[in-house]
Amino acid sequence: MKRKNNRYAIFAGRAHLMNGGANSFKVAAPTKKEAVELAEEIAQSEKAIFYSWLNILDVQTGEITRYSILRGGVLKENQCL
C-alpha cells in the first residue's frame, strides 16, 4: 500500500497560548496549494467561530505560514519579523 506524504500540517485555534498543542492540529495536505485550499475551507466553516488564527507548517523545513481568521472567513497572512 502506497502511503500519501502530507508535508503540510494545518493548525487552528483561538488563544495564542501554549494550551492547544496537538489538539490544534486540524488536517494535513501533500502540497502547499492544497493546504491553502483546506485552510480557506476551515476559515469559512461553521467551526471557524471558535478560531482566530491558523498556521500551515511545512513539516520538512519547519517553515510556518501564519494567518489571522477575519470575519466572513477571510484569511489574512501575518508578516512576522
Sine and cosine of phi, psi and omega as CSV:
sin_phi,cos_phi,sin_psi,cos_psi,sin_omega,cos_omega
0.00,0.00,0.80,-0.60,0.01,-1.00
-0.99,0.13,0.76,-0.65,-0.02,-1.00
-1.00,-0.08,0.69,-0.72,0.03,-1.00
-0.99,0.13,0.79,-0.62,-0.01,-1.00
-1.00,0.02,0.95,-0.31,0.04,-1.00
-1.00,-0.08,0.99,-0.12,-0.09,-1.00
-0.97,0.24,-0.46,0.89,-0.11,-0.99
-0.94,-0.35,0.87,-0.49,0.01,-1.00
-0.98,-0.22,0.67,-0.74,-0.03,-1.00
-0.93,-0.37,0.78,-0.63,0.03,-1.00
-0.85,-0.52,0.58,-0.82,0.04,-1.00
-0.55,-0.84,0.51,-0.86,0.02,-1.00
-0.19,-0.98,-0.05,-1.00,-0.02,-1.00
-0.98,-0.20,-0.85,0.53,-0.09,-1.00
-1.00,0.03,0.59,-0.81,0.06,-1.00
-1.00,-0.02,0.83,0.56,0.00,-1.00
-0.86,-0.51,0.16,-0.99,0.00,-1.00
-1.00,0.05,0.63,0.77,-0.04,-1.00
-0.96,-0.28,-0.04,1.00,-0.04,-1.00
-1.00,-0.06,-0.81,0.59,0.00,-1.00
0.81,0.59,-0.71,-0.70,-0.03,-1.00
-0.89,0.45,-0.41,0.91,0.03,-1.00
-0.92,0.40,-0.33,0.94,0.03,-1.00
-0.99,0.16,-0.23,0.97,0.02,-1.00
-0.92,0.39,0.73,-0.68,-0.03,-1.00
-0.92,-0.40,-0.75,0.66,-0.09,-1.00
-0.25,-0.97,0.23,-0.97,0.05,-1.00
-0.74,-0.67,0.37,-0.93,-0.03,-1.00
-0.61,-0.80,0.46,-0.89,-0.04,-1.00
-0.98,0.21,-0.42,0.91,-0.03,-1.00
-0.79,-0.61,0.37,-0.93,0.03,-1.00
-0.89,0.46,-0.66,0.75,0.00,-1.00
-0.86,0.51,-0.72,0.69,0.01,-1.00
-0.92,0.39,-0.58,0.82,0.03,-1.00
-0.90,0.43,-0.67,0.74,0.02,-1.00
-0.91,0.42,-0.64,0.77,0.03,-1.00
-0.89,0.46,-0.68,0.73,0.04,-1.00
-0.91,0.41,-0.63,0.78,0.04,-1.00
-0.88,0.48,-0.67,0.74,0.04,-1.00
-0.90,0.43,-0.62,0.78,0.06,-1.00
-0.89,0.45,-0.68,0.73,0.03,-1.00
-0.88,0.47,-0.71,0.70,-0.03,-1.00
-0.89,0.46,-0.46,0.89,-0.04,-1.00
-0.99,-0.15,-0.01,1.00,-0.03,-1.00
-0.98,0.19,0.21,-0.98,0.05,-1.00
-0.89,0.45,-0.52,0.85,-0.01,-1.00
-0.94,0.33,-0.23,0.97,-0.05,-1.00
-0.88,0.47,-0.33,0.94,0.04,-1.00
-0.90,0.43,-0.32,0.95,0.02,-1.00
-1.00,-0.03,-0.05,1.00,-0.07,-1.00
-0.88,-0.47,0.60,-0.80,0.13,-0.99
-0.87,-0.50,-0.25,0.97,0.00,-1.00
-0.65,-0.76,0.33,-0.95,0.03,-1.00
-0.51,-0.86,0.71,-0.70,0.02,-1.00
-0.83,-0.56,0.61,-0.79,0.14,-0.99
-0.91,-0.41,0.87,-0.50,-0.03,-1.00
-0.96,-0.27,0.81,-0.58,0.16,-0.99
-1.00,0.09,0.96,-0.28,-0.12,-0.99
-0.94,0.34,-0.28,0.96,0.03,-1.00
-0.99,0.11,-0.61,0.79,-0.06,-1.00
-0.97,-0.26,-0.31,0.95,-0.07,-1.00
0.99,0.12,0.02,1.00,0.00,-1.00
-0.94,0.33,0.71,-0.71,-0.01,-1.00
-0.88,-0.47,0.75,-0.66,0.14,-0.99
-0.96,-0.27,0.86,-0.52,-0.10,-1.00
-0.97,-0.25,0.66,-0.75,0.01,-1.00
-0.75,-0.66,0.49,-0.87,0.26,-0.96
-0.98,-0.19,0.58,-0.81,0.07,-1.00
-0.98,-0.19,0.91,-0.42,-0.04,-1.00
-1.00,-0.09,0.17,-0.99,0.06,-1.00
-0.83,0.56,0.56,-0.83,0.00,-1.00
0.99,0.15,0.15,0.99,0.05,-1.00
0.97,0.24,0.44,0.90,-0.01,-1.00
-1.00,-0.02,0.74,-0.67,0.09,-1.00
-1.00,-0.06,0.75,-0.66,0.07,-1.00
-0.87,-0.50,0.89,-0.46,0.00,-1.00
-0.93,0.37,0.72,-0.69,0.03,-1.00
-1.00,-0.07,0.76,-0.64,0.04,-1.00
-1.00,-0.07,0.93,-0.37,0.00,-1.00
-0.99,-0.11,0.59,-0.81,0.03,-1.00
-0.99,0.16,0.00,0.00,0.00,0.00
